[in-house]
Amino acid sequence: MNTANLITYPIGHTYVFDTGVAEIEQHYHSTERMHCEVLSGPRAGAEETLAIDIKLLRPSVFLVSWQAGDKTTVVHVEDFDASVFYSNVTQPNATFRRYTGKMRRVS
C-alpha cells in the first residue's frame, strides 16, 4: 500500500489547479488513479482517468507524477497546507514547461 494514503493524501476529493494558463480539475479516486478535466485554456474540455504515482515528501507535501494518453508527462509537487503546486510538464513534441500556481479544494 502506498504510504501517502496514510499521511493525508486527499483520496475522494477534487481540487482545481490554476496554472495561470489553464484551470485543471483533478479528482483522486485512489493513490493509484485520478480523473483529470481541463476546465479552461487551450485544451478546455479534455479529460481522462490517469494512473498516478505518489511519493510523500513530508506531511501534506507530495510528489505526484503521471503520463497522459497523448504521452504528455507531468510531475507535480503539491503542498496541501500552503495550497500551492509546482508543475513540470513535457509535451509530446518535447516542449518543456514549468508552472507554479494555487490549488483549491472544490469537493
HELIX and SHEET records of a PDB file:
HELIX    1   1 THR A    3  ILE A    7  5                                   5    
SHEET    1   A 9 THR A  14  ASP A  18  0                                        
SHEET    2   A 9 GLU A  23  TYR A  28 -1                                        
SHEET    3   A 9 ARG A  33  VAL A  38 -1                                        
SHEET    4   A 9 GLU A  47  ARG A  58 -1                                        
SHEET    5   A 9 VAL A  61  GLN A  67 -1                                        
SHEET    6   A 9 THR A  73  ASP A  79 -1                                        
SHEET    7   A 9 VAL A  84  THR A  90 -1                                        
SHEET    8   A 9 PHE A  96  ARG A 105 -1                                        
SHEET    9   A 9 THR A  14  ASP A  18 -1                                        
END                                                                             
